[in-house]
Amino acid sequence: MNFTLTTLPPSPNKRVHWAVKRKMRDEYAWLMIQAMGVPRLKVLGKARVDIVRYAIRMMDKDNLYASMKQVIDALRMAHIIVDDTEEHITLTVTQERVHAKKDQRVEITVEEL
């Protein structure tokens, strides 16, 4: 399964109210559910999740992983992954630089192992 989000999750260094983070997570989950269509598929067991962040500004590795919390929680809420623990997912988060704001996005690939 492949998903593309056109809005970047905020950096963990940026203070954001918890309700704003929750709304963002819910919107991501809804977009993923819509992208799956009907019938909805659920990845059972262990899954590999690859996330690529395309952005103008690069993040250090710890902030990069932390910034994807709402995305990973949305995968769980949309019943794409069973849980976000290490026994259920193998997570890889990378980033690539783009030169225009219109090219910023997050690409997510989920494969069952």
Sequence and secondary structure as in RCSB ss.txt:
>XXXX:A:sequence
MNFTLTTLPPSPNKRVHWAVKRKMRDEYAWLMIQAMGVPRLKVLGKARVDIVRYAIRMMDKDNLYASMKQVIDAL
RMAHIIVDDTEEHITLTVTQERVHAKKDQRVEITVEEL
>XXXX:A:secstr
 EEEESS    TTS   HHHHHHHHHHHHHHHHHHH SS     S EEEEEEEEESS   HHHHHHHTHHHHHHH
HHTTSSS SSTTTEEEEEEEEE SSGGG EEEEEEEE 
